[in-house]
C-alpha cells in the first residue's frame, strides 16, 4: 500500500481540491482509495460525534464511510478559547491508530494536511512533517501563488527536510501573466534541485468568488438595499478612494468587482452602480442617502453597510477571498476539472511505483 500526504507551504493553498481530484482519478484507475485528515480546524458534529467539516465533505465525494472522529482524530479549532494547548491526549498515537484502521485493504491511502506542513499542529506534536515521517508517507506539496510569487524557499526547505520522501510540487492559482516566468525560470531551477513539478493550475476567479449575502455576514455588516439580489457573486474588489475622474477610468477597465467606498461618497457609489458593479460595500457605518438606496433597488445591486473603515475592509476582503472554501458542487467540479487538466498524474504514479519497489 502507498501512503500519500498532501501538504502545503501555507494555509488555504488548495489542498482539498487537489486531494479530491487525485482521489477520484485513482478510483478511475481502479485503485482502492482510503482517506483521512489527521488534524482538522473546522469542528462539525455528526450524530454526537465531532469531526472536521472539510474532511466530511471530501469523504462524501469519494464515496467513503468512516466515523468522523476516526476520519479526523485531532481537532484544533482556530478559536484559541476553545483550543486545548496542553491536552494530555497522545495525539500522534490516536492518528496512528486511525490510519491503521482506515488503510486496511487499500491500494493507496490519501492523507490530507491542515494549514502549513511545517507549523500547523506543532504544539500537539502532529505537524505535517512529523506526521509524514511517523506514518511513513510520501509527500505531495501544493503551493499557491500569493503576494506576486511562489514560495520556492519554503519548497526547498521542505525538500531538504523530507529528502526522497517528498515527491514534488503542484502549483496552484497561478495567474497567466506569471506562468511564463514560472515555466522558463522557476520550474527548471527547482528540477535542477531535485524537486519534481507536477503541473501548474491556472487562476480562475470564480473559485474564490463569494455571494453578497455571505460577504455581508463575514464583514459583520448588513444589506440595507438591493436584498433581492443578495445571491450575486463577487469575484474581486475595487477600493473607491480616488478622484471621480480617475475612478471612472479605472472602473471602466475592471468590471465585475465589488466596490468598497466610504459611506459619504455618494458620487462614487452612484458611478459604481451605474457601471455594473455586482455589490457596493459602504464603510464607516454611514448609511448612504436615499438616492443611492433607491438606485440600488432599481439596478439590483446589493448595498452592504459595514462598521469598519475602508482600509480595514479591504484587508478583510483580501483574506476572505483568499480563504474561500470549495463547498458548492459547481465550484468543486470546476476546481477538479482545472486540476485534472494541469496535473501530470502519470508522472506522479510512475514516481510512486518506482519508490514502492
C-alpha positions as CSV (number, residue, x, y, z in Angstrom):
1,X,0.0,0.0,0.0
2,X,1.1,3.5,-0.8
3,X,0.6,6.3,1.7
4,X,0.5,9.8,0.3
5,X,0.4,13.0,2.3
6,X,-1.0,16.2,0.6
7,X,0.5,19.2,2.4
8,X,1.2,22.8,1.6
9,X,3.6,25.6,2.2
10,X,0.9,27.7,3.7
11,X,-2.8,27.5,4.7
12,X,-5.6,27.9,2.1
13,X,-3.3,26.7,-0.7
14,X,-5.9,24.4,-2.3
15,X,-5.0,21.0,-0.8
16,X,-8.6,19.9,-0.6
17,X,-9.5,20.3,-4.2
18,X,-6.2,18.7,-5.3
19,X,-6.8,15.8,-2.9
20,X,-10.4,15.3,-4.3
21,X,-9.2,15.4,-7.9
22,X,-6.4,12.9,-7.1
23,X,-8.6,10.6,-5.2
24,X,-11.2,10.5,-8.0
25,X,-8.5,9.9,-10.6
26,X,-7.0,7.0,-8.7
27,X,-10.5,5.5,-8.3
28,X,-11.0,5.8,-12.1
29,X,-7.7,3.8,-12.4
30,X,-9.2,1.0,-10.4
31,X,-7.4,1.7,-7.1
32,X,-9.0,1.1,-3.7
33,X,-8.6,4.6,-2.1
34,X,-8.6,5.4,1.6
35,X,-8.7,8.9,3.0
36,X,-8.2,10.7,6.3
37,X,-7.4,14.2,7.6
38,X,-5.5,13.6,10.8
39,X,-5.7,17.2,12.0
40,X,-8.7,19.4,11.4
41,X,-9.6,23.0,12.3
42,X,-13.4,23.2,11.4
43,X,-15.3,21.2,14.1
44,X,-18.6,19.7,12.9
45,X,-20.9,17.4,14.9
46,X,-22.5,14.5,13.2
47,X,-24.7,12.2,15.3
48,X,-23.0,13.4,18.5
49,X,-19.5,12.7,17.0
50,X,-17.1,15.6,16.3
51,X,-15.2,15.6,13.0
52,X,-13.8,18.1,10.6
53,X,-16.2,19.8,8.1
54,X,-13.8,19.7,5.1
55,X,-12.9,16.0,5.8
56,X,-16.5,15.0,5.9
57,X,-17.2,16.8,2.5
58,X,-14.2,15.1,0.9
59,X,-15.2,11.7,2.2
60,X,-18.7,12.0,0.8
61,X,-17.3,13.0,-2.6
62,X,-15.0,10.0,-2.6
63,X,-17.9,7.7,-1.6
64,X,-16.3,6.6,1.7
65,X,-17.9,6.0,5.1
66,X,-15.7,6.4,8.1
67,X,-16.8,7.8,11.5
68,X,-15.9,11.5,11.7
69,X,-13.8,11.0,14.9
70,X,-11.7,8.4,13.2
71,X,-11.5,10.3,9.9
72,X,-10.1,13.3,11.9
73,X,-8.8,12.2,15.3
74,X,-7.4,15.6,16.3
75,X,-9.4,18.8,16.1
76,X,-7.6,22.1,16.7
77,X,-10.1,24.9,16.3
78,X,-8.8,28.3,15.1
79,X,-10.6,29.9,18.1
80,X,-7.9,30.0,20.9
81,X,-10.5,30.0,23.7
82,X,-11.8,26.6,22.7
83,X,-8.3,25.1,21.8
84,X,-6.6,23.0,24.5
85,X,-3.0,23.8,24.0
86,X,-1.7,21.4,26.7
87,X,-4.0,18.4,26.0
88,X,-2.7,15.3,27.7
89,X,-4.1,13.0,25.0
90,X,-1.4,11.3,22.8
91,X,-2.5,12.9,19.5
92,X,0.1,11.1,17.4
93,X,-1.0,7.7,18.8
94,X,-4.6,8.4,18.0
95,X,-3.7,9.4,14.5
96,X,-1.6,6.3,14.0
97,X,-4.4,4.0,15.2
98,X,-6.9,5.7,12.9
99,X,-4.5,5.4,10.0
100,X,-4.0,1.7,10.6
101,X,-7.8,1.2,10.7
102,X,-8.7,3.2,7.5
103,X,-5.8,1.9,5.4
104,X,-6.7,-1.8,5.7
105,X,-7.2,-3.4,2.3
106,X,-6.4,-0.2,0.4
107,X,-4.1,0.3,-2.5
108,X,-3.4,3.9,-1.7
109,X,-4.1,6.0,1.4
110,X,-4.5,9.7,0.9
111,X,-3.8,11.9,4.0
112,X,-4.9,15.5,3.9
113,X,-2.9,18.2,5.6
114,X,-4.1,21.0,7.7
115,X,-2.7,24.5,7.4
116,X,1.1,24.7,6.8
117,X,3.0,21.4,6.6
118,X,5.8,23.0,8.7
119,X,3.9,24.6,11.5
120,X,0.2,23.7,12.0
121,X,-0.2,21.2,14.9
122,X,3.4,21.6,16.2
123,X,2.1,22.3,19.8
124,X,0.5,18.8,19.8
125,X,3.4,17.1,18.0
126,X,1.4,16.5,14.9
127,X,2.6,19.0,12.3
128,X,2.7,17.7,8.7
129,X,6.4,17.0,8.6
130,X,6.2,14.9,11.8
131,X,3.1,13.0,10.6
132,X,4.5,12.2,7.1
133,X,7.6,10.7,8.7
134,X,5.9,8.8,11.6
135,X,3.3,7.3,9.2
136,X,5.8,6.5,6.5
137,X,4.2,8.7,3.9
138,X,5.4,10.2,0.6
139,X,4.5,13.9,0.4
140,X,3.0,15.9,-2.4
141,X,3.2,19.6,-1.8
142,X,0.8,22.3,-3.0
143,X,2.0,25.9,-3.3
144,X,-0.4,28.7,-4.1
145,X,0.6,31.9,-5.9
146,X,0.4,34.7,-3.4
147,X,1.9,38.2,-3.0
148,X,3.2,38.1,-6.5
149,X,5.3,34.9,-6.1
150,X,5.5,31.2,-5.5
151,X,7.2,30.1,-2.3
152,X,10.3,28.4,-3.6
153,X,12.3,29.0,-0.4
154,X,9.8,27.0,1.6
155,X,9.7,24.3,-1.1
156,X,13.4,23.9,-1.0
157,X,13.5,23.8,2.8
158,X,10.8,21.1,3.0
159,X,12.6,19.1,0.3
160,X,15.8,19.4,2.5
161,X,13.9,18.0,5.5
162,X,12.0,15.2,3.7
163,X,14.5,14.2,1.1
164,X,13.3,11.5,-1.2
165,X,10.0,11.2,0.7
166,X,9.0,14.5,-0.9
167,X,7.6,13.5,-4.3
168,X,7.3,17.0,-5.7
169,X,5.2,20.1,-6.0
170,X,1.9,21.2,-7.7
171,X,1.5,25.0,-8.2
172,X,-2.0,26.4,-7.7
173,X,-3.9,29.6,-8.7
174,X,-1.1,30.8,-11.0
175,X,-2.1,33.9,-13.0
176,X,-1.5,33.8,-16.7
177,X,1.0,36.7,-16.6
178,X,3.3,34.8,-14.2
179,X,3.1,31.3,-15.8
180,X,5.7,32.0,-18.4
181,X,8.3,33.1,-15.8
182,X,7.5,30.0,-13.8
183,X,7.9,27.8,-16.8
184,X,11.1,29.5,-18.1
185,X,12.9,30.2,-14.8
186,X,11.3,28.6,-11.6
187,X,10.5,25.1,-12.8
188,X,13.9,24.4,-14.4
189,X,15.6,25.8,-11.2
190,X,13.5,23.5,-8.9
191,X,14.0,20.4,-11.1
192,X,17.8,21.1,-11.1
193,X,17.5,21.0,-7.3
194,X,15.7,17.6,-7.5
195,X,12.2,18.9,-7.0
196,X,9.7,17.5,-9.5
197,X,6.9,19.8,-10.6
198,X,3.7,18.0,-11.5
199,X,1.9,21.0,-13.0
200,X,0.5,24.5,-12.7
201,X,-3.2,25.0,-12.0
202,X,-4.3,28.3,-13.6
203,X,-6.1,31.0,-11.7
204,X,-9.9,31.0,-12.0
205,X,-11.6,33.9,-10.3
206,X,-14.8,32.0,-9.9
207,X,-13.2,29.6,-7.4
208,X,-12.6,32.4,-4.9
209,X,-16.0,34.0,-5.6
210,X,-18.4,34.7,-2.7
211,X,-22.1,35.6,-2.6
212,X,-23.1,39.0,-1.4
213,X,-25.2,37.6,1.5
214,X,-22.2,35.6,2.8
215,X,-19.8,38.5,2.4
216,X,-22.1,40.7,4.4
217,X,-22.0,38.2,7.2
218,X,-18.2,37.7,7.0
219,X,-17.7,41.5,7.2
220,X,-20.1,41.9,10.1
221,X,-22.3,44.2,8.0
222,X,-25.8,44.3,6.8
223,X,-27.5,44.6,3.4
224,X,-29.5,47.8,3.5
225,X,-30.9,47.8,0.0
226,X,-30.9,45.5,-3.1
227,X,-31.8,42.5,-0.9
228,X,-33.5,40.7,-3.8
229,X,-30.0,40.3,-5.4
230,X,-28.2,39.1,-2.3
231,X,-27.0,35.9,-4.1
232,X,-25.0,37.8,-6.6
233,X,-21.4,36.5,-7.0
234,X,-18.4,38.7,-6.2
235,X,-15.1,37.7,-7.6
236,X,-12.9,40.6,-6.5
237,X,-13.0,44.1,-5.3
238,X,-12.0,47.7,-6.0
239,X,-11.3,50.4,-3.5
240,X,-13.1,53.7,-4.3
241,X,-10.9,56.3,-2.7
242,X,-9.7,58.3,-5.7
243,X,-10.9,61.3,-7.5
244,X,-14.1,60.8,-9.6
245,X,-12.3,61.2,-13.0
246,X,-9.6,58.6,-12.1
247,X,-12.2,56.3,-10.6
248,X,-14.4,56.3,-13.7
249,X,-11.4,55.5,-15.9
250,X,-10.2,52.6,-13.7
251,X,-13.7,51.3,-13.1
252,X,-14.5,51.0,-16.9
253,X,-11.4,48.8,-17.2
254,X,-12.3,46.5,-14.3
255,X,-15.8,45.0,-14.4
256,X,-17.5,42.5,-12.0
257,X,-15.8,44.0,-9.0
258,X,-17.4,44.8,-5.7
259,X,-16.7,48.4,-4.8
260,X,-15.5,49.4,-1.3
261,X,-16.2,53.1,-0.7
262,X,-16.8,55.5,2.1
263,X,-20.5,55.9,3.2
264,X,-20.3,59.6,2.5
265,X,-19.0,59.3,-1.1
266,X,-22.4,59.4,-3.0
267,X,-20.6,60.3,-6.2
268,X,-18.5,57.2,-6.3
269,X,-21.4,55.0,-5.1
270,X,-23.6,56.0,-8.0
271,X,-20.8,55.7,-10.6
272,X,-20.0,52.1,-9.4
273,X,-23.6,51.0,-9.5
274,X,-24.2,52.6,-12.9
275,X,-21.0,50.9,-14.1
276,X,-22.4,47.5,-13.3
277,X,-20.6,46.6,-10.1
278,X,-22.2,43.4,-8.5
279,X,-22.1,44.8,-5.0
280,X,-21.5,48.1,-3.2
281,X,-19.7,48.0,0.3
282,X,-20.1,51.3,2.1
283,X,-17.8,51.8,5.1
284,X,-17.6,53.8,8.3
285,X,-21.1,52.7,9.4
286,X,-22.6,55.5,7.3
287,X,-25.9,54.9,5.7
288,X,-26.0,56.0,2.0
289,X,-28.6,58.6,1.1
290,X,-32.0,57.8,-0.2
291,X,-31.0,58.4,-3.9
292,X,-28.3,55.7,-3.6
293,X,-30.6,53.2,-1.9
294,X,-33.4,53.7,-4.5
295,X,-31.0,53.3,-7.4
296,X,-29.6,50.1,-5.9
297,X,-33.1,48.7,-5.8
298,X,-33.7,49.7,-9.4
299,X,-30.4,48.2,-10.6
300,X,-30.4,45.1,-8.4
301,X,-27.1,46.0,-6.7
302,X,-26.9,44.9,-3.0
303,X,-25.5,47.6,-0.7
304,X,-23.7,46.3,2.3
305,X,-23.1,48.7,5.2
306,X,-20.1,47.8,7.4
307,X,-18.8,49.4,10.6
308,X,-15.0,49.4,9.7
309,X,-13.0,51.9,7.7
310,X,-12.2,51.4,4.0
311,X,-8.7,50.2,4.6
312,X,-9.7,47.6,7.2
313,X,-12.5,46.3,5.0
314,X,-10.1,46.0,2.0
315,X,-7.8,43.9,4.1
316,X,-10.6,41.7,5.3
317,X,-11.9,41.3,1.8
318,X,-8.5,40.0,0.6
319,X,-8.3,37.5,3.4
320,X,-11.9,36.3,2.8
321,X,-11.4,35.8,-0.9
322,X,-8.1,34.0,-0.5
323,X,-9.6,31.6,2.1
324,X,-12.8,30.7,0.3
325,X,-13.6,27.0,0.7
326,X,-14.9,24.9,-2.2
327,X,-18.1,23.6,-0.8
328,X,-20.6,24.4,-3.6
329,X,-20.8,21.5,-6.1
330,X,-20.4,23.7,-9.1
331,X,-17.1,25.1,-7.7
332,X,-15.9,21.6,-6.7
333,X,-16.5,20.3,-10.2
334,X,-14.8,23.3,-11.8
335,X,-11.8,23.1,-9.4
336,X,-11.4,19.3,-10.0
337,X,-11.5,20.0,-13.8
338,X,-8.8,22.6,-13.6
339,X,-6.6,20.2,-11.5
340,X,-7.2,17.3,-13.9
341,X,-6.2,19.5,-16.9
342,X,-3.0,20.6,-15.2
343,X,-1.8,17.6,-13.1
344,X,0.6,15.1,-14.6
345,X,-1.0,12.1,-12.9
346,X,1.1,9.7,-15.0
347,X,4.3,11.3,-13.8
348,X,3.2,11.0,-10.2
349,X,2.1,7.4,-10.5
350,X,5.3,6.4,-12.1
351,X,7.3,8.0,-9.3
352,X,5.2,6.3,-6.7
353,X,5.7,3.0,-8.4
354,X,9.5,3.4,-8.5
355,X,9.6,4.4,-4.8
356,X,7.4,1.4,-3.7
357,X,9.6,-1.2,-5.5
